[in-house]
Amino acid sequence: MTITGFRQGDLAPPPSELTYDLASWLVAGVALFLALALHLLPALLAGLMVYELVQLLAGVLKIVRIHHEQRKLAAVTIVALGVVLLLTFAGAGAVGFFSSEAGNVSTLLNKVADSIDRWRVALPSFIAEQLPADVDDLRQTMAWLLPHAGLLKQAGAEVGRTLAHILFGLGIGVLVALYDVQPHEPFGPLARALQARASRLGEAFRRVVFAQVRISAVNTILTGLYLFVALPLVGVHLPLAKTVLVIAFLVGLLPVVGNLVSNTIIVILSLSVSLSVAIASLVFLVVIHKLEYFLNAHMIGTQVHAHAWELLLAMLVMEAAFGISGLIAAPIYYAYLKGELVSRSLV
């Protein structure tokens, strides 16, 4: 007796390559969704960054006449040491700051009170009257915030959780890169399909990051022109301008969020000079911030072979669905999706 050409007892035909691809796409889609839904995007980005750094260093080490696996191992070691040193310096800096006079609460309150006194002259009277009069008044204001300490504690816990996720992501990235160096059994068909998805995601991340470096450089140049050309022309010299420029480049490597951080710092420093300078800085930086959306879309779109409107639409939808995390992830996710579709000649 036969059923559709097969006798009873015959084995079913093995799944086709397309079946494994479909399964791997489903797994990848669920994983990327959960990374946003469970707020694990920082861990994902940290892991991808470490892994891609290892690949980059392994390529650079080609000039050294050693075996490919030894180059990979050397790259993993260098990146791992770099992560450990970075964490050590960050921890030592935090401990040193809070142990020093600058981190003392009384010193901090005095500095804030001095800044308020300077602002009081520049601000309109109806705003100046609402500011604390002296350090004691400022302490009372801080005491008034104590009933809301739960919200501050919750925010601090959220920051701590995010940092922990980043540390886990860095560790996972190092371990995955190290796993590639070690000999292992050949992958099965589903594992090979999943590896292809992961490789394409890493490629999308690398393209977006390289584009973000160029975007950060452009933003830094525009900020430098404002701080060192436009403001001095009207007789204004912003304090710590060089430090702000370095910070603007470093935090500018973070899409959207980095620009907001550098803008906030510049506006606060401008407010210490005068209210008019602060307003001018705010207007300038809002324009630059809005320009960044189109700059992101154009530069990243060039890297992933997508039109600017495609990325802008992806950023709009992802921001509406997942907030700021979606906005940050949108270029990477869309680059990955576009790469998958192009690889199958579907678009």
C-alpha positions as CSV (number, residue, x, y, z in Angstrom):
1,M,0.0,0.0,0.0
2,T,1.4,3.4,-0.9
3,I,0.5,6.9,0.2
4,T,1.6,9.7,-2.2
5,G,4.3,7.5,-3.7
6,F,5.8,6.2,-0.4
7,R,5.3,2.8,1.1
8,Q,4.3,2.5,4.7
9,G,7.5,2.2,6.8
10,D,9.5,4.4,4.5
11,L,11.3,7.3,6.2
12,A,10.1,10.8,5.5
13,P,12.3,12.9,3.2
14,P,14.8,15.0,5.1
15,P,13.9,18.7,5.5
16,S,15.0,21.0,2.8
17,E,17.5,23.8,3.2
18,L,14.7,26.3,2.9
19,T,13.0,24.7,6.0
20,Y,16.1,25.3,8.1
21,D,16.4,28.8,6.8
22,L,12.8,29.5,7.7
23,A,13.3,28.1,11.2
24,S,16.4,30.2,11.7
25,W,14.6,33.3,10.5
26,L,11.9,32.7,13.0
27,V,14.4,32.2,15.8
28,A,16.3,35.3,14.8
29,G,13.1,37.4,14.6
30,V,11.9,36.3,18.0
31,A,15.3,36.9,19.5
32,L,15.5,40.4,18.1
33,F,12.0,41.2,19.3
34,L,12.8,39.9,22.8
35,A,15.9,42.0,22.9
36,L,13.7,45.1,22.8
37,A,10.7,43.8,24.7
38,L,12.9,42.6,27.6
39,H,15.1,45.7,27.5
40,L,18.2,43.6,26.6
41,L,19.3,45.9,23.7
42,P,22.4,47.2,25.7
43,A,23.6,43.6,26.2
44,L,23.0,42.8,22.5
45,L,24.9,45.9,21.3
46,A,27.8,45.3,23.8
47,G,28.2,41.7,22.6
48,L,28.1,42.7,18.9
49,M,30.6,45.4,19.5
50,V,33.1,43.1,21.3
51,Y,32.7,40.4,18.6
52,E,33.2,42.8,15.7
53,L,36.2,44.4,17.5
54,V,37.8,40.9,17.6
55,Q,37.1,40.4,13.9
56,L,38.6,43.8,13.1
57,L,41.7,43.2,15.2
58,A,42.2,39.8,13.7
59,G,42.2,41.4,10.2
60,V,44.7,44.0,11.4
61,L,47.0,41.3,12.8
62,K,47.3,39.7,9.3
63,I,50.5,41.6,9.0
64,V,51.9,39.3,11.6
65,R,52.9,36.0,10.1
66,I,51.0,33.7,12.5
67,H,48.3,31.2,12.1
68,H,44.7,32.4,11.7
69,E,43.6,30.8,14.9
70,Q,46.5,32.4,16.8
71,R,45.5,35.8,15.3
72,K,42.0,35.3,16.6
73,L,43.2,34.3,20.0
74,A,45.5,37.3,20.2
75,A,42.6,39.6,19.1
76,V,40.3,38.1,21.8
77,T,43.1,38.6,24.4
78,I,43.6,42.2,23.5
79,V,39.9,43.0,23.5
80,A,39.3,41.2,26.8
81,L,42.2,43.0,28.4
82,G,40.9,46.3,27.0
83,V,37.4,45.6,28.6
84,V,38.9,44.7,31.9
85,L,41.2,47.8,32.0
86,L,38.2,50.0,31.0
87,L,36.1,48.7,33.8
88,T,39.0,48.9,36.3
89,F,39.7,52.6,35.4
90,A,36.0,53.4,35.5
91,G,35.6,51.8,38.9
92,A,38.7,53.5,40.3
93,G,37.6,56.8,38.9
94,A,34.2,56.6,40.5
95,V,35.7,55.6,43.9
96,G,38.2,58.4,43.6
97,F,35.6,60.9,42.7
98,F,33.3,60.1,45.6
99,S,36.2,59.9,48.0
100,S,37.6,63.3,46.9
101,E,36.4,66.8,47.9
102,A,34.6,67.1,44.5
103,G,32.4,64.2,45.4
104,N,31.6,65.5,48.8
105,V,27.9,66.4,49.2
106,S,28.6,69.7,51.0
107,T,31.1,70.8,48.4
108,L,28.6,69.8,45.7
109,L,25.8,71.8,47.3
110,N,28.1,74.9,47.6
111,K,29.0,74.7,43.9
112,V,25.4,74.3,42.9
113,A,24.5,77.3,45.1
114,D,27.3,79.4,43.5
115,S,26.0,78.5,40.0
116,I,22.4,79.4,41.1
117,D,23.7,82.9,42.2
118,R,25.2,83.4,38.8
119,W,22.1,82.3,37.0
120,R,19.9,84.5,39.2
121,V,21.3,87.7,37.7
122,A,20.6,86.5,34.1
123,L,17.2,84.8,34.6
124,P,13.9,86.8,34.6
125,S,12.7,87.8,38.0
126,F,9.7,85.5,38.1
127,I,12.1,82.5,37.5
128,A,14.8,83.8,39.8
129,E,12.4,84.1,42.7
130,Q,11.7,80.4,42.5
131,L,15.4,79.5,43.0
132,P,16.9,78.5,46.4
133,A,18.3,81.6,48.2
134,D,21.3,79.9,49.8
135,V,22.8,76.6,50.7
136,D,20.4,76.1,53.6
137,D,17.5,76.7,51.3
138,L,19.0,74.3,48.8
139,R,19.2,71.7,51.5
140,Q,15.5,72.2,52.4
141,T,14.7,71.8,48.7
142,M,16.7,68.5,48.7
143,A,14.8,67.4,51.8
144,W,11.5,68.1,50.0
145,L,12.6,65.6,47.4
146,L,13.0,62.8,50.0
147,P,9.4,61.7,49.7
148,H,10.2,61.0,46.0
149,A,13.3,59.1,46.9
150,G,11.6,55.9,45.8
151,L,11.5,57.2,42.2
152,L,15.2,58.1,42.4
153,K,16.0,54.7,43.8
154,Q,14.1,53.1,41.0
155,A,15.9,55.1,38.4
156,G,19.3,54.2,40.1
157,A,18.3,50.5,40.0
158,E,17.4,50.8,36.3
159,V,20.8,52.3,35.6
160,G,22.5,49.5,37.6
161,R,20.5,46.8,35.7
162,T,21.5,48.3,32.4
163,L,25.2,48.4,33.3
164,A,24.9,44.7,34.4
165,H,23.4,43.8,31.1
166,I,26.2,45.6,29.3
167,L,28.8,43.6,31.3
168,F,27.0,40.4,30.5
169,G,26.9,41.4,26.8
170,L,30.7,42.1,26.8
171,G,31.4,38.8,28.5
172,I,29.2,36.9,26.0
173,G,30.8,38.6,23.1
174,V,34.3,37.6,24.3
175,L,33.2,34.0,24.9
176,V,31.6,33.7,21.5
177,A,34.7,35.1,19.8
178,L,36.9,32.7,21.9
179,Y,34.6,29.8,20.9
180,D,35.3,30.5,17.2
181,V,39.0,30.0,17.9
182,Q,38.6,26.6,19.6
183,P,38.1,23.5,17.5
184,H,34.6,22.1,17.6
185,E,32.4,19.6,15.9
186,P,30.9,20.6,12.5
187,F,27.6,22.4,12.8
188,G,24.3,20.7,11.8
189,P,22.1,22.3,9.2
190,L,20.0,24.4,11.6
191,A,23.1,25.6,13.4
192,R,24.7,26.6,10.1
193,A,21.5,28.5,9.2
194,L,21.5,30.3,12.6
195,Q,25.2,31.1,12.1
196,A,24.4,32.7,8.8
197,R,21.7,34.8,10.5
198,A,24.2,35.9,13.2
199,S,26.9,36.7,10.6
200,R,24.4,38.9,8.7
201,L,23.4,40.7,11.9
202,G,27.0,41.3,12.7
203,E,27.6,42.7,9.3
204,A,24.6,45.0,9.6
205,F,25.9,46.2,13.0
206,R,29.4,46.9,11.6
207,R,28.0,48.9,8.7
208,V,25.8,51.0,11.0
209,V,28.6,51.6,13.5
210,F,31.1,52.7,10.8
211,A,28.4,55.1,9.5
212,Q,27.7,56.3,13.1
213,V,31.4,57.2,13.5
214,R,31.2,59.4,10.5
215,I,28.0,61.0,11.8
216,S,29.7,61.7,15.1
217,A,32.6,63.3,13.3
218,V,30.3,65.6,11.4
219,N,28.4,66.5,14.6
220,T,31.6,67.2,16.4
221,I,32.9,69.4,13.6
222,L,29.6,71.4,13.6
223,T,29.8,71.7,17.4
224,G,33.4,72.8,17.2
225,L,32.5,75.5,14.7
226,Y,29.8,76.8,17.1
227,L,32.1,76.7,20.2
228,F,35.3,78.0,18.7
229,V,34.1,80.2,15.8
230,A,30.5,81.4,16.3
231,L,30.6,82.1,20.0
232,P,34.1,83.8,20.1
233,L,32.9,86.1,17.2
234,V,30.4,87.6,19.5
235,G,32.8,87.7,22.4
236,V,31.6,84.6,24.3
237,H,34.1,81.9,25.4
238,L,32.4,78.8,26.8
239,P,34.2,77.1,29.8
240,L,35.6,73.6,29.2
241,A,35.0,73.9,25.5
242,K,37.7,71.5,24.5
243,T,36.5,68.9,27.0
244,V,33.0,69.3,25.7
245,L,34.2,68.7,22.2
246,V,35.8,65.4,23.1
247,I,32.7,64.3,25.0
248,A,30.5,65.3,22.0
249,F,32.5,62.9,19.8
250,L,32.6,60.0,22.2
251,V,28.9,60.1,23.2
252,G,28.0,60.9,19.6
253,L,28.9,57.3,18.8
254,L,25.6,56.4,20.4
255,P,22.7,57.1,18.0
256,V,20.4,59.9,19.0
257,V,21.0,59.5,22.8
258,G,24.6,60.6,22.5
259,N,23.6,63.8,20.8
260,L,21.1,64.6,23.5
261,V,23.8,64.1,26.2
262,S,26.3,66.4,24.6
263,N,23.5,69.0,23.9
264,T,22.5,69.0,27.5
265,I,26.1,69.6,28.7
266,I,26.5,72.5,26.3
267,V,23.3,74.2,27.3
268,I,24.1,73.9,31.0
269,L,27.5,75.4,30.5
270,S,26.0,78.1,28.3
271,L,23.5,78.9,31.1
272,S,26.5,79.6,33.4
273,V,27.6,82.3,31.0
274,S,24.2,84.0,30.3
275,L,20.6,83.2,29.5
276,S,20.9,84.6,26.0
277,V,23.9,82.3,25.3
278,A,22.0,79.4,26.6
279,I,19.0,80.1,24.3
280,A,21.3,80.5,21.3
281,S,23.0,77.2,22.2
282,L,19.6,75.5,22.6
283,V,18.4,76.7,19.2
284,F,21.6,75.7,17.5
285,L,21.7,72.3,19.1
286,V,18.0,71.6,18.3
287,V,18.7,72.3,14.7
288,I,21.8,69.9,14.8
289,H,19.7,67.3,16.6
290,K,17.0,67.4,14.0
291,L,19.6,67.3,11.2
292,E,21.0,64.1,12.8
293,Y,17.9,62.2,11.9
294,F,18.4,62.9,8.2
295,L,22.2,62.5,8.5
296,N,21.6,59.1,10.0
297,A,19.2,58.1,7.3
298,H,21.5,59.3,4.5
299,M,24.8,57.9,5.7
300,I,23.5,54.6,7.1
301,G,21.3,54.2,4.1
302,T,24.4,54.5,1.9
303,Q,26.0,51.7,3.8
304,V,23.0,49.3,3.8
305,H,21.9,50.3,0.3
306,A,18.6,51.8,1.5
307,H,16.9,55.1,0.7
308,A,16.7,57.7,3.4
309,W,12.9,57.5,3.6
310,E,13.2,53.8,4.3
311,L,15.3,54.3,7.4
312,L,13.3,57.3,8.5
313,L,10.1,55.2,8.3
314,A,11.8,52.4,10.2
315,M,13.0,54.8,12.9
316,L,9.6,56.3,13.2
317,V,7.8,53.0,13.6
318,M,10.4,51.5,16.0
319,E,10.3,54.6,18.2
320,A,6.6,54.5,18.4
321,A,6.7,50.8,19.3
322,F,9.6,50.6,21.7
323,G,10.6,54.2,22.5
324,I,14.2,55.3,22.5
325,S,15.5,51.7,22.4
326,G,13.6,51.2,19.2
327,L,15.0,54.4,17.7
328,I,18.5,53.2,18.5
329,A,17.9,49.7,17.2
330,A,16.0,50.7,14.0
331,P,19.1,51.3,11.7
332,I,20.6,47.9,12.8
333,Y,17.4,45.9,12.6
334,Y,16.5,47.4,9.2
335,A,20.0,46.9,7.8
336,Y,19.7,43.2,8.9
337,L,16.3,42.8,7.4
338,K,17.3,44.4,4.1
339,G,20.4,42.2,4.0
340,E,18.3,39.1,4.4
341,L,15.9,40.1,1.7
342,V,18.7,41.1,-0.7
343,S,20.5,37.8,-0.1
344,R,17.3,36.0,-1.4
345,S,16.9,38.4,-4.3
346,L,13.5,39.3,-2.9
347,V,14.0,43.1,-3.2
